[in-house]
Amino acid sequence: DAGVTQSPTHLIKTRGQHVTLRCSPISGHKSVSWYQQVLGQGPQFIFQYYEKEERGRGNFPDRFSARQFPNYSSELNVNALLLGDSALYLCASSLGGRGLTEAFFGQGTRLTVV
Amino acid sequence: GDSVTQMEGPVTLSEEAFLTINCTYTATGYPSLFWYVQYPGEGLQLLLKATKADDKGSNKGFEATYRKETTSFHLEKGSVQVSDSAVYFCALSPLNAGGTSYGKLTFGQGTILTVHP
């Protein structure tokens, strides 16, 4: 079975540009979460979607937005990029719903803003 | 809000040494607790988990016990190998009042483990 897939794997953008990151969850998983991992730190929660609805939002500016599609894949969009947005962006999928649902992570997208 | 605190600083050990990485948490209710491992250049992999007080999670020789009274989930391994060198993250996932988990995780800052031959 395919795991969580993210694209692209690496990306270089210029300050002020816009970026779209994509994530395909494990088949059958209905919840997708996005995390930002700055070098040397733990992942920070950005967004969570379940059944195509936003279920949680972390402490990130409005330049960050996301959505989940009917096939449960997801996009993370970042507008007006800043140098500080350079990080590894991780997508995690889980079954969601009642009880413990483990999160499985993709390999991440390495975004560099210059 | 929820938070996770891991021991400060990198850990350097010789092969076959005993490992402890401390983790404490703050959360309302009864969160599930996890240890994730990140090898160089890779994403996060689930190492072990525990869902309720006194549960012991174990995998690949690693163990951690959910201690509600001390709000801790310390990671231990009796004999580390060079291949265990990685960054280890403690994390929690809350259940809402309805017992539903959407998979959101709160992570600690990570502990770098280096094991020398």
Interface residues (C-beta under 8 A of the other chain):
Chain A: S31 S33 Y35 G40 Q41 G42 P43 Q44 F45 Q48 Y50 R55 G56 L90 A92 S93 S94 L95 G96 G97 R98 G99 L100 T101 E102 A103 F104 F105 G106 Q107 G108
Chain B: V4 S32 F34 Y36 E42 G43 L44 Q45 L46 K49 T51 F89 A91 S93 L95 G98 G99 T100 S101 Y102 G103 K104 L105 T106 F107 G108 Q109 G110
